Amino acid sequence: MTKKEDHIALFIDCDNISHKAIEGIINELSTYGIVNIRQAYGNWTKDNLKNWEDKLLEFAIKPIQQFDYSRNKNATDILMTIDAIDLLHTKDIDAFAFATSDSDFTPVVMRVQAEGIKVFGFGEKKTPKPFMAACSQFIFTENLMRASLNPSNKEENHSNEPIRKNSKELRQDTWLVNVLRNAVEHTMDEYGWANLSDIGQYINNSTSFSPINFGYKKLSNLIKEIDLFDISIDEYSKQMSIKDRRKSN
C-alpha cells in the first residue's frame, strides 16, 4: 500500500475534467500522501475554463498554458504527457495521478507503471476502459463530486445512499464478485481465511478497483455489505480476516 509520506504528482486535463471534482480528488489523494505537485493544463484564454480560476487559487494548483496550434490535435495532451515523463526521470515521485476522461493518456500511464510507480486515475464514468484498466486505481469523479457537495456527511449518513450500492446490487456485479473472490483465493491460508490487508494489496496490484466507485470509503465496509464472506475480527490486533462462504459449506 502507498505510504502516508509519499509524494504525489497530480496532472489535471482541464478540458476533460470538471472543476467541481477537484476538491474530491485532492481530498482522496491526501489520504495516500502529499500532493506536492499540482498542475492543471488547458488553453486559459478560452471561456470554458473560467470556472477553474477560483479552484486553482483555492487548491494551490499551477496553471499550465497551452495554445491550440491545430484544430485536429490536442496540444494540451501532448504537453501534459511530456511534463509527466520529464518528472518521471528528474524528480523523486512516489505516485502519479491523472485527472482526465481521455484515453489518450493510456500510454503515459503504462510508461509510469513500467517504472514500478503507482498511478491514480480520476475521470467520469464515460472514461474508456483501457485508460481505467491501465491505472493502479481508478475513481469516478461523479462520486467524488457528490461527496464534496456534502462534506459533513460520514459514510453512514443517509444522504450518501443514492451513490452507495446495497447488498443485492453488489452481488449482481459479476466483475466485483470475481475480483473479491479471486483475491481471497490467492491470499487465503490453509483453512481458507484471508487477511483483509493482504486482500487489499492483491486487489491493488492486479486491478484498478476502488471501493469508492461503489459508494464505500473502505474495502472492509463493502465486504461486510456484500454478504458473501464469513468475517472474523482478531480480539487483540483488531485485524479482519474473511473466508468465502462457499468454502464453509
C-alpha positions as CSV (number, residue, x, y, z in Angstrom):
1,M,0.0,0.0,0.0
2,T,1.1,3.6,-0.6
3,K,2.9,5.1,2.4
4,K,1.4,8.2,4.1
5,E,4.6,10.2,3.5
6,D,4.6,9.5,-0.3
7,H,5.0,12.4,-2.7
8,I,2.3,12.6,-5.4
9,A,2.3,14.5,-8.7
10,L,-1.2,15.4,-9.9
11,F,-1.8,16.3,-13.6
12,I,-5.2,17.7,-14.5
13,D,-6.6,17.8,-18.0
14,C,-9.0,20.7,-17.6
15,D,-10.6,20.1,-21.0
16,N,-11.8,16.7,-19.8
17,I,-12.5,17.0,-16.1
18,S,-15.0,19.2,-14.2
19,H,-13.7,21.9,-11.8
20,K,-16.4,20.6,-9.4
21,A,-14.4,17.4,-8.9
22,I,-11.0,18.8,-7.9
23,E,-11.9,19.1,-4.2
24,G,-12.8,15.4,-4.0
25,I,-9.7,14.5,-6.0
26,I,-7.3,16.4,-3.7
27,N,-9.1,15.0,-0.6
28,E,-8.8,11.5,-1.8
29,L,-5.1,11.7,-2.8
30,S,-4.3,13.3,0.5
31,T,-5.2,10.1,2.3
32,Y,-2.3,8.4,0.4
33,G,0.4,11.1,0.6
34,I,1.4,14.7,0.0
35,V,0.2,16.1,-3.3
36,N,3.1,18.5,-3.6
37,I,3.0,18.8,-7.4
38,R,-0.3,20.1,-8.8
39,Q,-0.5,21.2,-12.4
40,A,-3.6,22.0,-14.5
41,Y,-3.4,22.1,-18.3
42,G,-5.5,23.9,-20.8
43,N,-5.9,27.0,-23.0
44,W,-6.7,29.5,-20.4
45,T,-7.7,32.1,-22.9
46,K,-10.9,30.1,-23.5
47,D,-14.1,31.0,-21.7
48,N,-14.9,27.3,-21.0
49,L,-12.1,27.2,-18.4
50,K,-13.2,30.3,-16.5
51,N,-14.8,28.2,-13.8
52,W,-11.3,26.7,-13.0
53,E,-9.8,30.0,-12.0
54,D,-11.0,30.1,-8.4
55,K,-10.2,26.4,-7.9
56,L,-6.6,27.0,-9.0
57,L,-6.2,29.6,-6.2
58,E,-8.1,27.6,-3.6
59,F,-6.1,24.4,-4.0
60,A,-2.7,25.9,-5.0
61,I,-2.7,24.4,-8.4
62,K,-0.2,25.7,-11.0
63,P,-1.9,26.5,-14.4
64,I,0.0,25.5,-17.5
65,Q,-0.9,27.4,-20.6
66,Q,-1.1,25.6,-23.9
67,F,-2.5,27.3,-27.0
68,D,-4.3,25.3,-29.7
69,Y,-1.9,25.0,-32.5
70,S,-4.2,22.9,-34.6
71,R,-7.9,22.2,-34.6
72,N,-7.4,18.4,-35.1
73,K,-4.6,18.0,-32.5
74,N,-4.8,18.4,-28.8
75,A,-1.6,20.2,-27.8
76,T,-2.6,20.2,-24.2
77,D,-2.5,16.4,-24.1
78,I,1.0,16.3,-25.6
79,L,2.4,18.9,-23.2
80,M,0.9,17.1,-20.2
81,T,2.4,13.8,-21.4
82,I,5.8,15.4,-21.9
83,D,5.8,17.0,-18.5
84,A,4.8,13.8,-16.8
85,I,7.7,11.9,-18.5
86,D,10.1,14.7,-17.5
87,L,9.1,14.4,-13.9
88,L,9.4,10.6,-14.0
89,H,13.1,11.0,-14.8
90,T,14.0,14.1,-12.9
91,K,12.0,14.1,-9.7
92,D,11.6,11.7,-6.8
93,I,7.9,11.0,-7.2
94,D,6.3,8.1,-5.4
95,A,3.0,8.2,-7.2
96,F,1.4,9.9,-10.2
97,A,-2.3,11.0,-10.6
98,F,-4.0,11.8,-13.8
99,A,-7.4,13.6,-13.8
100,T,-8.9,13.1,-17.2
101,S,-11.5,11.2,-19.1
102,D,-9.4,10.9,-22.2
103,S,-7.9,7.6,-23.2
104,D,-5.0,9.3,-25.0
105,F,-3.2,9.2,-21.7
106,T,-3.2,5.4,-21.5
107,P,0.4,5.1,-22.9
108,V,1.9,7.5,-20.4
109,V,0.2,5.8,-17.6
110,M,1.6,2.4,-18.7
111,R,5.0,4.0,-19.0
112,V,4.9,5.3,-15.5
113,Q,3.7,1.9,-14.2
114,A,6.6,0.2,-16.0
115,E,8.9,2.1,-13.6
116,G,7.1,0.5,-10.7
117,I,5.3,3.7,-9.7
118,K,1.6,3.7,-8.7
119,V,-0.8,5.7,-10.8
120,F,-4.1,7.0,-9.6
121,G,-6.7,7.8,-12.2
122,F,-9.7,10.1,-11.9
123,G,-12.4,10.5,-14.6
124,E,-16.1,10.4,-15.5
125,K,-17.9,7.1,-15.9
126,K,-17.7,7.6,-19.6
127,T,-13.9,7.2,-19.5
128,P,-12.7,4.5,-21.9
129,K,-11.9,1.2,-20.2
130,P,-8.3,0.9,-21.5
131,F,-7.3,4.0,-19.5
132,M,-9.2,2.9,-16.4
133,A,-7.5,-0.5,-16.6
134,A,-4.0,1.0,-17.0
135,C,-4.3,2.8,-13.7
136,S,-3.4,1.2,-10.4
137,Q,-6.6,2.6,-9.0
138,F,-9.3,4.5,-10.9
139,I,-12.1,6.5,-9.2
140,F,-15.2,8.0,-10.8
141,T,-15.4,11.8,-10.3
142,E,-19.2,11.7,-10.1
143,N,-18.9,10.0,-6.7
144,L,-16.2,12.5,-5.5
145,M,-18.3,15.5,-6.7
146,R,-21.3,14.3,-4.7
147,A,-19.2,13.8,-1.6
148,S,-17.8,17.3,-2.0
149,L,-21.3,18.7,-2.1
150,N,-21.9,17.1,1.3
151,P,-18.5,17.4,3.1
152,S,-20.0,16.9,6.6
153,N,-21.6,13.5,5.7
154,K,-20.0,10.4,7.1
155,E,-20.1,7.1,5.3
156,E,-23.2,6.0,7.4
157,N,-25.1,9.2,6.6
158,H,-28.3,8.5,4.7
159,S,-27.7,11.4,2.3
160,N,-25.0,9.3,0.7
161,E,-27.4,6.4,-0.1
162,P,-28.0,7.3,-3.8
163,I,-24.4,6.6,-4.6
164,R,-23.9,3.6,-2.4
165,K,-24.8,0.2,-3.8
166,N,-26.7,-2.1,-1.5
167,S,-26.0,-5.8,-0.8
168,K,-28.2,-7.1,-3.7
169,E,-26.7,-4.6,-6.2
170,L,-23.1,-5.5,-5.2
171,R,-23.8,-9.2,-5.6
172,Q,-25.2,-8.6,-9.0
173,D,-21.9,-7.1,-10.2
174,T,-20.2,-10.1,-11.6
175,W,-16.9,-8.3,-12.0
176,L,-16.8,-7.1,-8.4
177,V,-17.7,-10.6,-7.1
178,N,-15.0,-12.2,-9.2
179,V,-12.4,-9.6,-8.0
180,L,-13.1,-10.2,-4.3
181,R,-13.3,-14.0,-4.6
182,N,-10.2,-14.2,-6.7
183,A,-8.3,-12.0,-4.1
184,V,-9.4,-14.3,-1.3
185,E,-8.5,-17.4,-3.3
186,H,-4.9,-16.1,-3.8
187,T,-4.3,-14.9,-0.3
188,M,-6.0,-17.4,2.0
189,D,-4.3,-19.7,4.4
190,E,-4.7,-23.5,4.5
191,Y,-8.0,-23.1,6.3
192,G,-9.5,-20.7,3.7
193,W,-9.1,-17.5,5.7
194,A,-7.5,-14.4,4.1
195,N,-6.3,-11.2,5.9
196,L,-8.0,-8.0,4.8
197,S,-4.8,-6.2,4.3
198,D,-3.4,-9.0,2.1
199,I,-6.7,-8.9,0.1
200,G,-6.4,-5.2,-0.4
201,Q,-2.8,-5.4,-1.5
202,Y,-3.6,-8.2,-4.0
203,I,-6.5,-6.2,-5.5
204,N,-4.4,-3.1,-5.8
205,N,-1.7,-5.0,-7.6
206,S,-4.0,-6.7,-10.0
207,T,-6.9,-4.3,-10.8
208,S,-7.9,-0.6,-10.9
209,F,-10.6,-1.3,-8.3
210,S,-11.6,1.3,-5.8
211,P,-14.4,0.8,-3.2
212,I,-15.4,4.5,-3.7
213,N,-16.9,3.6,-7.1
214,F,-19.4,1.5,-5.2
215,G,-20.1,4.2,-2.6
216,Y,-17.8,2.9,0.2
217,K,-14.7,4.6,1.6
218,K,-13.3,1.4,3.0
219,L,-13.0,-2.1,1.5
220,S,-14.0,-3.6,4.8
221,N,-17.4,-1.9,4.7
222,L,-18.0,-3.1,1.2
223,I,-17.1,-6.7,2.1
224,K,-19.5,-6.6,5.1
225,E,-22.3,-5.3,2.9
226,I,-21.9,-7.7,0.0
227,D,-22.5,-10.5,2.5
228,L,-20.7,-13.3,0.6
229,F,-18.0,-13.9,3.2
230,D,-17.6,-15.1,6.7
231,I,-15.8,-12.4,8.8
232,S,-13.5,-12.8,11.8
233,I,-12.0,-10.0,13.8
234,D,-8.9,-10.7,15.9
235,E,-9.6,-9.8,19.5
236,Y,-6.2,-8.3,20.1
237,S,-4.9,-6.9,16.8
238,K,-8.4,-6.0,15.5
239,Q,-7.4,-7.2,12.1
240,M,-10.2,-8.6,9.9
241,S,-10.0,-11.9,8.1
242,I,-12.6,-13.2,5.6
243,K,-13.5,-16.6,4.2
244,D,-15.5,-17.3,1.1
245,R,-18.8,-18.6,2.4
246,R,-18.8,-21.3,-0.3
247,K,-15.8,-22.8,1.4
248,S,-17.7,-23.1,4.7
249,N,-20.4,-25.3,3.3
